[in-house]
Amino acid sequence: MPEVRFFRAASGRCPVEEFLDSLPGKYAQKVVWVLRLVEEVESVPAQYLKKLGGTEGLWEIRIQHGGDTARILGFLAHADVLVLTNGFKKKTEKIPRRELAIAATRRQEYLKRRTSHE
């Protein structure tokens, strides 16, 4: 049961909060429900949380709402901390490379900042 945190850029900007703010009310409520599930359930079903193969430690949170699918990408900063980096609505089966690149870049930035503060 990892603690869910949102990545915050050095500028203070929080891309996941901005993504959540862009969603309609009921959709945002469903996202919050799934995030709570990730934090509270011992073994989260793969339909909600899945490690992404072929990436360097990236994870995906999946949210279905009506006919829409949203994804929030992140990484495990520690065994018990999941840092979410970016969210998007998914229109195809594959995750866009651009979104994977954003998540990987933010992971590197987070880890670099954390190392410099230790």
C-alpha positions as CSV (number, residue, x, y, z in Angstrom):
1,M,0.0,0.0,0.0
2,P,2.1,2.9,-1.2
3,E,1.5,6.5,-0.2
4,V,0.6,8.5,-3.3
5,R,2.4,11.8,-3.9
6,F,2.2,14.2,-6.8
7,F,5.4,15.3,-8.6
8,R,6.0,19.0,-8.2
9,A,8.4,20.7,-10.6
10,A,11.2,23.0,-9.2
11,S,8.9,25.9,-10.3
12,G,6.2,24.7,-8.0
13,R,3.9,23.5,-10.8
14,C,2.1,20.3,-10.2
15,P,1.1,18.6,-13.5
16,V,-1.1,15.9,-11.9
17,E,-3.2,18.5,-10.0
18,E,-3.6,20.5,-13.3
19,F,-4.8,17.3,-15.0
20,L,-7.3,16.6,-12.2
21,D,-8.5,20.2,-12.3
22,S,-9.2,19.7,-16.1
23,L,-11.6,16.8,-15.5
24,P,-15.3,17.1,-15.0
25,G,-16.5,16.6,-11.4
26,K,-17.7,13.0,-11.6
27,Y,-14.6,12.0,-13.5
28,A,-12.3,13.7,-11.0
29,Q,-14.2,11.9,-8.2
30,K,-13.6,8.5,-9.8
31,V,-9.8,9.4,-10.1
32,V,-9.7,10.2,-6.4
33,W,-11.5,7.0,-5.6
34,V,-8.9,5.0,-7.5
35,L,-6.0,6.9,-5.8
36,R,-7.5,6.0,-2.4
37,L,-7.8,2.4,-3.5
38,V,-4.1,2.4,-4.4
39,E,-3.2,3.7,-1.0
40,E,-5.5,1.6,1.1
41,V,-5.8,-1.9,-0.6
42,E,-3.0,-4.4,0.2
43,S,-3.1,-5.9,-3.3
44,V,-4.4,-3.5,-5.9
45,P,-6.0,-5.2,-9.0
46,A,-4.1,-4.8,-12.2
47,Q,-7.0,-3.0,-13.8
48,Y,-6.2,0.0,-11.6
49,L,-2.4,-0.2,-11.0
50,K,0.2,-1.9,-13.2
51,K,4.0,-1.8,-13.7
52,L,4.9,-0.8,-17.2
53,G,7.1,-3.3,-18.9
54,G,9.9,-2.0,-21.1
55,T,10.3,1.1,-19.0
56,E,12.7,2.1,-16.2
57,G,10.5,1.6,-13.2
58,L,7.3,3.4,-14.4
59,W,3.8,2.5,-13.2
60,E,0.4,3.3,-14.6
61,I,-2.8,4.0,-12.7
62,R,-5.9,3.3,-14.9
63,I,-9.2,5.1,-14.5
64,Q,-12.3,4.1,-16.5
65,H,-15.2,6.5,-16.5
66,G,-18.0,5.9,-19.0
67,G,-16.4,5.4,-22.3
68,D,-13.3,7.4,-21.4
69,T,-10.0,6.1,-20.1
70,A,-7.5,8.2,-18.2
71,R,-4.0,7.2,-17.2
72,I,-1.7,8.7,-14.6
73,L,2.0,7.6,-14.8
74,G,4.5,7.5,-12.0
75,F,7.3,5.7,-10.2
76,L,8.1,4.2,-6.9
77,A,10.5,6.6,-5.1
78,H,10.7,4.2,-2.2
79,A,9.1,0.8,-1.6
80,D,6.1,2.7,0.0
81,V,5.9,6.0,-2.0
82,L,4.4,6.2,-5.5
83,V,5.1,9.6,-7.1
84,L,2.7,10.5,-9.9
85,T,4.2,12.5,-12.7
86,N,1.6,13.1,-15.4
87,G,-1.9,12.3,-16.4
88,F,-3.7,12.1,-19.7
89,K,-6.8,10.8,-21.4
90,K,-5.9,7.7,-23.5
91,K,-7.5,7.3,-26.9
92,T,-5.5,4.3,-28.2
93,E,-4.3,1.0,-26.8
94,K,-0.7,2.1,-26.5
95,I,0.6,4.7,-24.1
96,P,2.0,7.6,-26.2
97,R,5.8,7.7,-26.2
98,R,5.6,11.4,-25.4
99,E,3.8,10.7,-22.1
100,L,6.4,7.9,-21.2
101,A,9.2,10.4,-21.9
102,I,7.6,13.0,-19.7
103,A,7.3,10.5,-16.8
104,A,10.9,9.3,-17.3
105,T,12.2,12.9,-17.3
106,R,10.3,13.9,-14.2
107,R,11.4,10.7,-12.4
108,Q,15.1,11.7,-13.1
109,E,14.4,15.2,-12.0
110,Y,12.8,14.0,-8.7
111,L,15.6,11.5,-8.0
112,K,18.3,14.1,-8.7
113,R,16.7,16.7,-6.4
114,R,16.1,14.1,-3.7
115,T,19.8,13.0,-3.9
116,S,21.0,16.6,-3.6
117,H,18.9,17.2,-0.5
118,E,20.3,14.1,1.4
